[in-house]
Amino acid sequence: MTATTWNPTRPWRGIMVATALPLRDDLSVDYDAYAEHVRWLIDNGCDGVVPNGSLGEYQTLTDEERARVVSTAVDAAGDGARVMPGVAAYGSAEAARWAEQAGEAGCGSVLLLPPNAYRADEAAVRAHYTEVAKAGVPVVAYNNPIDTKVDLTPALLARLHQDGSIVAVKEFSGDVRRAYEIGELAPDLDLLIGADDVLLELATAGAVGWIAGYPNAFPASCAALYHAAVAGELELALPLYKSLHSLLRWDSKTEFVQSIKLSMDIVGRRGGPTRPPRFPLTGETEAAVRAATEKAVANGHL
């Protein structure tokens, strides 16, 4: 049976939390709170963290902030192998520079979007991943065609794997049928769950990891769900999944950053504000996230 837990030889497996970034009221980064959050996640059943992803608002950070977030995560995790920084950038050279910085910090892997400044063709995508892979840190591809408009199809992922450019894929398309095609075309490419609300479907289809959003607020329950799902223990996993799904689906919505931070605030964590152009949730959206979070708390998911 394929291992589905974290280990230092394949540190992108297991539950890798795409961390939200605590900001103070003046919108400066609270590095102490972030370090405490990383430690808390690992102490509560998560295997590692993914700083500087979309949930970490990397697009709004300065270069100095972005680098310090990575070093803070490495120090707090106690093992750089447990840290998978996002290294997305408009240019391949800049993405490669972030991958090199991750390697120098001791990180075990990096997460890389395809070129997203324009709708890159296959040749450009392959060249992009080849360039970043030269940094020598294992690269996890991130397929998010909804936002990037570049689709890492199963066939393209197989070619990237054959190129030696990627070791795994965070699959966020929402099309669970792709899991089986990826398994057929690239059986040695690790499939990672990329959206919280298809966790059970991708876990039963052979995923060996989860780059997760909602463990930021509910790590223990999410860890229990993941381990039951990948073990095929549906009698345990399905009720958990159903009880959490009204919350997990917010990970796939446009307002996912604000939603997860609001849930963190409700359960007593430091979610805090987001940087513009993201603004706080209001009206029906805020009410829906609050209701889903309170339902999860009432069901004992803390």
Backbone torsions as a table, in degrees:
resi	resn	phi	psi	omega
1	MET	NA	136.6	-179.6
2	THR	-66.2	133.5	178.8
3	ALA	-67.4	137.8	-178.3
4	THR	-123.3	15.8	178.8
5	THR	-114.9	164.6	-176.8
6	TRP	-68.0	140.3	170.1
7	ASN	-152.0	152.9	-172.5
8	PRO	-67.0	-17.3	178.7
9	THR	-82.6	-25.4	174.9
10	ARG	-133.8	70.6	-168.3
11	PRO	-73.4	-0.2	176.3
12	TRP	-86.9	-4.6	179.5
13	ARG	-84.7	170.9	-179.6
14	GLY	82.2	-157.7	-177.3
15	ILE	-96.7	104.8	177.6
16	MET	-108.0	112.0	-172.6
17	VAL	-85.4	122.7	171.2
18	ALA	-72.8	101.4	-167.8
19	THR	-76.4	135.8	166.1
20	ALA	-72.6	152.3	-176.0
21	LEU	-109.9	116.1	-179.8
22	PRO	-67.2	128.9	176.2
23	LEU	-116.8	145.0	174.0
24	ARG	-75.2	173.5	-178.9
25	ASP	-62.1	-25.7	177.6
26	ASP	-87.7	7.3	176.9
27	LEU	73.3	12.8	171.8
28	SER	-79.9	155.9	-177.9
29	VAL	-76.7	131.3	176.3
30	ASP	-95.9	89.9	-175.2
31	TYR	-66.7	-34.2	178.1
32	ASP	-64.4	-43.8	178.1
33	ALA	-65.4	-36.0	179.0
34	TYR	-66.3	-43.6	178.2
35	ALA	-60.0	-43.7	178.5
36	GLU	-62.7	-37.5	-179.4
37	HIS	-66.1	-43.0	178.6
38	VAL	-60.7	-46.6	179.1
39	ARG	-61.6	-41.1	-178.4
40	TRP	-63.7	-41.0	179.3
41	LEU	-62.1	-46.5	-178.9
42	ILE	-67.4	-37.8	178.3
43	ASP	-66.9	-20.0	-176.9
44	ASN	-108.7	28.5	167.7
45	GLY	101.7	-0.6	177.5
46	CYS	-89.3	154.4	-173.3
47	ASP	-93.7	-26.2	-178.5
48	GLY	-174.7	-173.1	-174.6
49	VAL	-135.1	154.4	177.7
50	VAL	-121.1	90.2	176.6
51	PRO	-78.5	162.0	175.0
52	ASN	61.2	33.1	167.2
53	GLY	-92.7	-174.0	179.0
54	SER	-60.6	-37.6	178.5
55	LEU	-65.4	-27.3	176.7
56	GLY	-86.8	8.4	174.3
57	GLU	56.1	40.0	-175.2
58	TYR	-61.3	-28.0	-178.3
59	GLN	-64.8	-21.0	-176.7
60	THR	-98.6	-0.4	-175.2
61	LEU	-91.1	148.7	170.4
62	THR	-75.8	164.8	177.7
63	ASP	-58.5	-40.8	-179.6
64	GLU	-63.8	-44.2	178.9
65	GLU	-63.3	-44.0	-176.7
66	ARG	-62.5	-42.5	178.3
67	ALA	-66.6	-40.1	-177.9
68	ARG	-69.7	-32.9	175.6
69	VAL	-59.3	-43.1	179.7
70	VAL	-64.4	-48.7	-178.8
71	SER	-64.1	-35.0	176.6
72	THR	-64.1	-43.1	179.8
73	ALA	-63.7	-42.7	-180.0
74	VAL	-62.2	-46.9	-179.8
75	ASP	-62.3	-42.6	-176.5
76	ALA	-71.8	-35.7	-178.9
77	ALA	-70.7	-24.8	-179.8
78	GLY	80.3	-4.2	-179.8
79	ASP	-158.0	112.5	-177.9
80	GLY	-59.6	-24.0	178.8
81	ALA	-62.3	-22.3	-179.9
82	ARG	-83.9	6.3	-176.7
83	VAL	-117.0	127.6	-180.0
84	MET	-123.6	84.8	-177.2
85	PRO	-68.8	145.4	167.3
86	GLY	-73.1	134.2	-177.8
87	VAL	-122.3	22.7	-178.6
88	ALA	-63.0	142.8	177.4
89	ALA	-159.2	161.7	179.2
90	TYR	-67.2	-35.6	-179.0
91	GLY	-108.1	147.8	179.2
92	SER	-62.9	-37.2	-179.0
93	ALA	-63.7	-40.5	179.3
94	GLU	-69.2	-41.3	177.3
95	ALA	-61.3	-40.6	178.3
96	ALA	-64.2	-37.5	178.4
97	ARG	-63.4	-41.1	177.6
98	TRP	-66.8	-35.3	177.0
99	ALA	-66.1	-39.8	176.9
100	GLU	-63.4	-41.0	178.3
101	GLN	-62.9	-39.1	177.9
102	ALA	-63.8	-41.3	178.2
103	GLY	-63.4	-41.7	179.0
104	GLU	-64.5	-30.2	178.9
105	ALA	-79.9	-8.7	178.6
106	GLY	91.6	16.4	-178.0
107	CYS	-69.5	149.8	-176.0
108	GLY	-85.1	-19.1	-179.1
109	SER	-167.4	169.4	175.3
110	VAL	-134.1	156.2	180.0
111	LEU	-110.9	126.6	-172.1
112	LEU	-131.4	121.0	169.6
113	LEU	-73.8	157.8	171.0
114	PRO	-70.4	171.6	174.5
115	PRO	-53.9	132.4	-176.3
116	ASN	-131.0	15.8	174.1
117	ALA	-80.6	-17.3	178.2
118	TYR	-158.6	173.3	-179.0
119	ARG	-81.3	86.9	-175.4
120	ALA	-67.4	143.9	176.0
121	ASP	-86.6	179.3	-173.6
122	GLU	-60.6	-41.7	-178.5
123	ALA	-61.1	-41.7	179.9
124	ALA	-67.8	-39.6	179.5
125	VAL	-63.4	-45.7	-178.9
126	ARG	-65.2	-39.3	178.7
127	ALA	-65.4	-38.1	179.7
128	HIS	-61.3	-49.9	-178.7
129	TYR	-68.6	-35.7	176.9
130	THR	-61.7	-43.0	-178.4
131	GLU	-63.5	-45.1	-177.6
132	VAL	-70.6	-34.9	179.8
133	ALA	-64.1	-20.5	179.2
134	LYS	-63.1	-19.1	178.4
135	ALA	-65.8	-18.1	175.6
136	GLY	88.3	6.1	177.4
137	VAL	-102.0	133.2	-180.0
138	PRO	-54.2	132.4	-175.4
139	VAL	-105.5	126.8	171.3
140	VAL	-100.6	120.1	177.4
141	ALA	-74.0	149.0	179.5
142	TYR	-121.6	109.9	179.3
143	ASN	-96.1	107.1	179.0
144	ASN	-135.4	71.5	-175.9
145	PRO	-66.4	-17.5	179.3
146	ILE	-64.4	-44.2	-176.5
147	ASP	-95.2	-35.9	-175.0
148	THR	-87.8	-20.7	-175.3
149	LYS	65.7	13.2	174.3
150	VAL	-119.9	120.2	-173.7
151	ASP	-100.7	118.4	173.2
152	LEU	-85.8	84.7	-178.1
153	THR	-66.8	162.5	176.9
154	PRO	-53.5	-40.3	179.6
155	ALA	-64.7	-41.4	179.3
156	LEU	-69.3	-39.9	176.7
157	LEU	-60.3	-39.7	178.2
158	ALA	-62.4	-38.8	179.0
159	ARG	-69.0	-40.1	177.8
160	LEU	-62.3	-38.4	178.4
161	HIS	-68.6	-41.7	177.0
162	GLN	-63.7	-32.9	176.1
163	ASP	-66.4	-17.2	-175.5
164	GLY	83.4	17.9	-173.8
165	SER	-91.5	-24.4	-176.0
166	ILE	-136.6	152.2	178.9
167	VAL	-110.7	-16.7	-174.7
168	ALA	-161.4	169.7	175.3
169	VAL	-136.3	131.7	167.3
170	LYS	-84.9	109.3	-173.9
171	GLU	-96.9	111.0	-174.5
172	PHE	-116.2	5.7	-175.4
173	SER	-65.5	-24.0	-176.6
174	GLY	87.2	-8.0	179.9
175	ASP	-90.5	96.2	-174.7
176	VAL	-68.9	-16.6	177.9
177	ARG	-63.7	-25.4	-178.0
178	ARG	-65.2	-26.1	-178.3
179	ALA	-57.0	-40.5	-177.3
180	TYR	-73.3	-36.7	178.2
181	GLU	-69.2	-39.3	176.0
182	ILE	-60.9	-43.0	179.1
183	GLY	-62.1	-33.0	179.4
184	GLU	-76.8	-42.2	-174.4
185	LEU	-83.8	-30.1	-178.1
186	ALA	-140.7	71.8	-173.6
187	PRO	-61.8	-20.9	-179.9
188	ASP	-95.3	0.7	177.2
189	LEU	-85.1	124.8	-178.3
190	ASP	-74.9	127.9	176.5
191	LEU	-93.0	124.5	178.4
192	LEU	-114.9	135.3	176.9
193	ILE	-64.5	127.6	-174.8
194	GLY	-111.2	-9.3	179.7
195	ALA	-136.3	131.7	-173.4
196	ASP	-60.6	-32.4	-171.9
197	ASP	-87.7	9.2	168.2
198	VAL	-123.9	23.2	-176.2
199	LEU	-58.3	-51.8	-175.1
200	LEU	-64.2	-41.2	-178.2
201	GLU	-63.6	-44.8	-179.1
202	LEU	-75.6	-32.0	176.8
203	ALA	-63.0	-44.1	-179.8
204	THR	-72.4	-16.8	177.7
205	ALA	-89.8	2.6	173.4
206	GLY	112.4	9.9	178.4
207	ALA	-62.2	145.1	-178.9
208	VAL	-117.9	13.9	178.3
209	GLY	-170.0	169.2	-178.0
210	TRP	-143.8	115.5	170.5
211	ILE	-90.8	104.9	-157.1
212	ALA	-111.1	151.5	177.4
213	GLY	-104.9	-52.3	-170.6
214	TYR	-76.0	-11.5	168.4
215	PRO	-60.4	-16.0	173.1
216	ASN	-55.5	-29.1	180.0
217	ALA	-110.3	-33.1	-174.6
218	PHE	-132.1	64.8	-174.0
219	PRO	-64.3	-43.7	-174.3
220	ALA	-66.1	-45.7	179.7
221	SER	-67.3	-39.0	178.4
222	CYS	-66.4	-37.2	177.2
223	ALA	-64.7	-42.4	178.7
224	ALA	-62.3	-40.9	178.6
225	LEU	-63.4	-47.6	-178.7
226	TYR	-60.0	-49.4	-175.7
227	HIS	-65.8	-36.6	176.4
228	ALA	-67.5	-39.3	-177.8
229	ALA	-66.5	-48.1	-177.3
230	VAL	-71.3	-22.0	176.7
231	ALA	-83.5	-5.2	-179.1
232	GLY	75.7	17.9	-179.6
233	GLU	-87.0	74.4	-172.0
234	LEU	-67.6	-27.4	179.1
235	GLU	-62.8	-30.5	177.8
236	LEU	-91.3	-42.1	-173.2
237	ALA	-70.3	-41.6	-173.0
238	LEU	-64.7	-46.4	176.1
239	PRO	-61.3	-39.2	176.9
240	LEU	-61.7	-45.7	-178.3
241	TYR	-61.5	-45.3	179.8
242	LYS	-63.5	-39.1	-177.1
243	SER	-72.6	-22.6	-178.6
244	LEU	-102.3	-11.0	-167.4
245	HIS	-65.9	-32.9	178.7
246	SER	-63.3	-21.7	175.6
247	LEU	-90.2	-46.8	-175.8
248	LEU	-59.2	-30.7	-176.2
249	ARG	-67.1	-17.9	177.7
250	TRP	-69.0	-17.7	176.7
251	ASP	-65.6	-20.9	-177.6
252	SER	-102.1	5.0	-177.9
253	LYS	-98.3	161.6	-178.2
254	THR	-55.1	-35.0	-175.6
255	GLU	-92.0	28.1	-172.2
256	PHE	-63.3	-34.4	-178.5
257	VAL	-65.9	-50.7	179.4
258	GLN	-63.8	-35.7	-177.8
259	SER	-65.0	-48.2	-178.7
260	ILE	-67.2	-38.5	177.5
261	LYS	-66.1	-37.3	176.7
262	LEU	-64.4	-42.9	177.7
263	SER	-60.9	-40.0	177.4
264	MET	-61.0	-44.0	179.0
265	ASP	-60.4	-42.2	-176.3
266	ILE	-64.3	-37.9	-176.6
267	VAL	-88.5	5.3	174.5
268	GLY	95.9	8.5	172.9
269	ARG	-90.3	172.9	177.3
270	ARG	-97.6	93.7	172.3
271	GLY	-82.8	-62.3	174.3
272	GLY	78.1	-169.8	-175.6
273	PRO	-77.7	172.7	172.6
274	THR	-117.8	156.9	177.4
275	ARG	-82.8	146.1	174.5
276	PRO	-58.5	148.1	14.0
277	PRO	-85.3	6.6	174.5
278	ARG	-79.4	135.9	178.5
279	PHE	-124.1	163.0	-177.1
280	PRO	-58.8	151.9	175.9
281	LEU	-68.6	149.0	177.6
282	THR	-140.9	168.8	170.3
283	GLY	57.8	-137.9	-174.1
284	GLU	-64.8	-34.3	-179.3
285	THR	-65.8	-47.3	177.6
286	GLU	-60.1	-43.3	-178.4
287	ALA	-62.8	-39.4	-179.0
288	ALA	-67.3	-43.2	178.6
289	VAL	-65.5	-42.9	-179.9
290	ARG	-62.1	-42.8	-179.1
291	ALA	-65.1	-41.7	179.7
292	ALA	-65.6	-39.0	179.2
293	THR	-67.2	-46.1	-179.8
294	GLU	-64.8	-33.1	175.7
295	LYS	-63.8	-43.0	179.1
296	ALA	-63.4	-40.8	177.8
297	VAL	-63.5	-44.6	-179.7
298	ALA	-62.4	-29.3	179.5
299	ASN	-85.6	7.1	174.4
300	GLY	87.2	15.7	-177.0
301	HIS	-88.3	72.9	175.6
302	LEU	-135.8	NA	NA
